């Protein structure tokens, strides 16, 4: 007999960053048919079921974040990626265990939200949605880091190594707990977990949901006029953020040197693009800010391709939103892109970090009729990102977790 199913969803916040937006979307996806609460350190939405930490706990979280930053810098001072040591946190296993909610759904829990030690003490079934590869590494959120190691004193190196090993061992014990269910965003992360933990059961891959009533094909008839473009000028879109090395803006710039087509490249940025050295056949258009979901939907729908040249990704929402709006994606064959970009149907994937190959594929898609991609992209989104699809997959995981614990 199935026990009562109710969910405590936990994420650092409900608005800032891809993992937070994904958690908020999953909360909306799961809210219709079950009792659910969303617990965060920082809150923007007004939904009363989104519970923000009390003032004292928020102070603890802020202090824990500072300590965490210092510890990570001590362990890996040259690491330029996101890092979380999770020695300290504001939430306690005791408060979670006392809750009447039956399932704990963890998301991005860094920045002093909850420590690994407290996660280990949670007695309820835990479904951990993995937005990156932090669970596989001592402190880094991605295995492919941009670390450049520097010589250190032997004693300092020994202490930092001990701290890293402590984090890795504790994560290993948490992963292998019977009440721990892991939900990966892409098949690559699932494969890595199964390789590293061959005896671990209860591992699934489920895409983040997209509200397909917000993201659907809707052309902006004024886009060409707005940017002073010719009617036949194809358009690419880059939303990754040019300041984050992980997002591959530098790789895209290099790739454009191999493009022979004339096209416009819209870049969502706060930086000055006038000094960027780029192929003179390509017109860069700076878009400082997206004001609304409506504006973003029309932009996705009106361009020929969304370019995602990332070095490392979980499941980029720029790509899933683009497909939902009927627009193909071009990027490297890495992470979640491997699962969602089907060659010639929903876009093209280049050999990882081969900028010449990427440039060729950008050229190729600019020459194709955009309309041939619209239905395959939209149908893929309906089959994989639609709320009811994702909800049904989580429902099966929740039922399995609650019945076996």
TACORGI-V135736 format. One record per run of one state. SS is the DSSP state (~ for helix, > for strand, _ for the rest). FROM is the first residue (numbers start at 1). TO is the last residue. If there is no record, write none. Layout:
SS|FROM|TO, SS|FROM|TO
This chain:
_|1|5, >|6|10, _|11|12, >|13|13, _|14|17, ~|18|30, _|31|34, >|35|40, _|41|41, >|42|42, _|43|49, >|50|52, _|53|54, ~|55|75, _|76|82, >|83|83, _|84|92, ~|93|98, _|99|102, >|103|106, _|107|115, ~|116|121, _|122|124, >|125|130, _|131|133, ~|134|136, _|137|139, >|140|140, _|141|153, ~|154|175, _|176|179, >|180|184, _|185|186, ~|187|196, _|197|202, >|203|205, _|206|222, ~|223|226, _|227|233, >|234|238, _|239|244, ~|245|247, _|248|248, ~|249|256, _|257|262, >|263|268, _|269|272, ~|273|275, _|276|281, >|282|287, _|288|292, ~|293|302, _|303|304, >|305|308, _|309|316, ~|317|324, _|325|327, >|328|332, _|333|336, ~|337|340, _|341|342, >|343|343, _|344|346, >|347|350, _|351|354, ~|355|367, _|368|370, ~|371|384, _|385|386, ~|387|403, _|404|405
